[in-house]
Amino acid sequence: MLTLLSPHSRRFPHLGRRDMLQVGGLAMGGVALPQLLSRPVTAGTSEGEQKHGPGFGRAKNCIILYLSGANPQHDMFDPKPDAPEEIRGEFDTIATAVPGLRFGEYNPLAAKLMDRMALVRSMHHEHNDHGRGSYWMFTGYKYPGSVPDVNAMSRQDMPHMGSCVAKLAPGNGPMFPFVIVPHRMDVAGGRRAGQFAGMLGARYDPMLTGGNPNDDDFRLKHLPLAPSAAPGVLQRRMTLLDQLNRQTEALRTGPLAKSIEQNQAKALEVVGSEDVRRAVDLASAGEEERQRYGRNLFGQSVLLGRRMLEAGTRLVQCNWQRTQGRNGFAWDTHWNNFKALREDLIPPFDRAFHALMTDLEQTGQIDETLVVVAAEFGRSPKVTLSNGGREHWPDVYTVALAGAGIRGGQVYGASDKIGAYPAENPVTPVDFVATIYHFLGIDPHTETYDQQERPFMLTKGNPFPLEVT
């Protein structure tokens, strides 16, 4: 039997079972704890610009607003007002800040920002299911297995690009380099592949904030981050870590034990940071600020994501959860598409996106922050007349990017006249992932190694050729 804490030890003060569970849970529970590395970030240098092209390394960090379920391009960023009614749908279009460019009518705030953002309207791929589509968008690789298999996360999966950032260019400071807010996108009985570090190992898994950021008193309750926490709490955690490490010396040569040790140390470093404590304490944010983002799950997730960036996170992904909206299907609008978009989906997104962009601009952070709006695919051009839905459609869809020096008002690529297939400059998820690496100052074709020392390339794609200022 292995004994971690001897009742006869006099070298350390007494540590109770609750202390054990809290620190142990930080290392091995629902919150993953990647360790920051010391490798410097190659960003913003004239040498990088010359070697890798315009925009390389312009972003200090990245925030991805991931509209899980897949938002419809026709009803938001790529309307087809001249198409037949069964294609164009129920919504009118509105002018944007760029003359001649129109959005769906329920995106008035995003429309005002079009002169500060870029659209890529020619995204496409071949996977018609959420799991494999998301895997491709997160990793830059096709999922090698079947539809059921993708709902079984494993250490054989390719890593999420955030995990690769955590390994290769995590930045400086105590904060986790890769954070998912608030939860993974899972299905009943399974955890979708591609959301964690996969074959890179647990060391580079994301931190999951958990909970509901819309709660009035939201804090990361599974970390002792409340501002009123007694100073002695942190010291007890530090003592426990030291005790665990000393009493498991014989086990510390294995990779799992080493990972646990590193994760415990990282957890304590995060807990001890005032910047981190302030970032996650949404209860201390003013109600006016919270209202600007929208008092709903997604709006407050975006607010929390922005605060995570301020605390030092390099890549944060804010996931739209299926629990938001009275229909319970998030953006997966196989039925009641227009009612759901009008009442539950587009307005909360529009408000949160506008608040995020406004705050980043007012604080001067927009030039060093890459803002991305994306999903796993688009929705079908033809409305299902029997129930007013739009179906899965990976054949063409739109992603939006802003910040990091990207020239606003530009559109790259185009869909055909009914929004069914790319008509100009088709691009795929491998290019999407390459673009994020590019702006974060990481060569997309970098070769790195998994935890078994097997080499792999980050992605075989090429960054979108967007104009930068």
C-alpha positions, 0 to 999 in steps of 0.5 A: 500500500502506498502512503502519501501522508504518514500520520507520524510525520512531524516535519510538516503541520497537519493537513486535512483531507479537504486540503488533499482533495483540493490540490489533488483535484487541481492536478487530476480532476476536471481542470487540466493544468498545462505548465508554462514553458520558457521558450520565447514567442517570435512575434512582431519582428521585421525578420518574422514579417520577411520570413513568414509574410504579413501579419506574422506574430502580430497577435499576443493572444487569441480569442475564439467565439465558437458557435457550436452547432454551426451558425447559418451563413445565409442568415448572418454574414453571407446573405443571398437577398436575390435568391429564391425565398426557399434559399434566402429565408425569412430575414431581410438584410441590412447595410454594414459599415462597408458600402455594398456589403450586407448582413442579415437583419439581426446582426446590427451591431456586428454590421457596424463593425464590418470596417474593422473585421474581415470575412472569409466566405469560402470555407469548406470541408467534407465532414457532415457531422459536428464531431469530425467537423470540430476536430478538423477546425481545432486540430488542422487534421481530419479525424481518422475514425468514424462518427461514433469514435469521435465522441471518445476523446483519447491520448491518440488524438491530434492536439487542439491548436491551443495545446500546441500554443501551450507547448511551443509559445505559452507566453510569460506569467502564471496564467494557463496559456490555453483556456476553454470557457466554460465547458467542453462540447460533449454529447451524451455519454461521450467527450468529443475528440480534438478539444484537449491536448491529445497525444501531447499529454495532459501537461498541455490540456486546457483549463476548463473554467466550468460553472455558469459565468452568468451567475451573480457570484461567479468565481472559479469555485474549484480553485480557491480564488475568492478574494476573501480567501485566508492567506494561510490557505495558499501556504497550506497548499504549498506545504502539501505540494512539498510533502507529496513530492518528498514522499513520492520520490520513488515514483517521480521518474515516470511521465505520469508522476512528473506531469502530476508534479508539474500540474500541482506546481502550476495550480499553486502558481495560478492560485497565488496570482492576484491578476488571475484572481481578479480575472476570474472574479466576475462577481467583482465586475460592475453590473453595467459591464456585465450587461453590455456583454449580455446577462446570458451564458454566452455573453458572460463567457465572452466577458470571462474570456476577455479577462482571461486574456488580460491575465495572460492566457494566449488562446481562449475558446468561448464555446456556445453551450446547447443549454442556452436557448429554449430549444436546447439545440444551440446553433444546430437549427434543423427546425425552427431556424428563424425563430431560434435565430431571432429570439435565442441565438443571433442577438446574444452573439451580436451583443457579446461580439460588439462588447468584446470588440469595443472593449479591446479597441478602447483599451488598445488591446485590439492590435495585439489580439486576434478575434475569431468567430467560427463553427464546425460548418455552415447550414444548408442553402435550402430551407426545409419547408416542413419545419423551417430548418436548415441542415448541416452544410460543410460545403461552404461557410463563413468565418470572421476575423478581426484585430492583430492588424487585419485590415477591416472591411475585406472579404476573402473568397466567395460562395456561389449565388445560392451560398452552396459551394465556394465560387472563389478562393476555397479554403479549408480548416487546415488553412484556418488553423494555419492562420491562427498559428501565423498571427500568434507568431508560430510557423504553421509548418513547425514540426514538434513531438508528442509525448512518445517523441513521435514527430508531427507537423502542426498543420499542412495548411497555409494562412489566409492571405489577408491584408494587414495594416 
